[in-house]
Amino acid sequence: VQNQVDEVIDVMQENITKVIERGERLDDLQDKSESLSDNATAFSNRAKQLRRQMWWRGCKMKAIIALVVVIILLVII
């Protein structure tokens, strides 16, 4: 009976060790997923900002071209 108790104790200690290791891995995984989420949010914000900048740049170019066309028309007329 004592041998069986010792075996059960050994098995339970192994199980507890495995559970602790699994908990540590889960904590690492959670930290990595939070970091990835933060990086994704930052990337999204930078992409929106860049999109706005490019839109304004396009508008400025169209305005400059329109102004040049108007000036050329005024010179011709």
Secondary structure, DSSP 8 states (H G I E B T S, - for coil): -HHHHHHHHHHHHHHHHHHHHHHHHHHHHHHHHHHHHHHHHHHHHHHHHHHHHHHHHHHHHHHHHHHHHHHHHHHH-
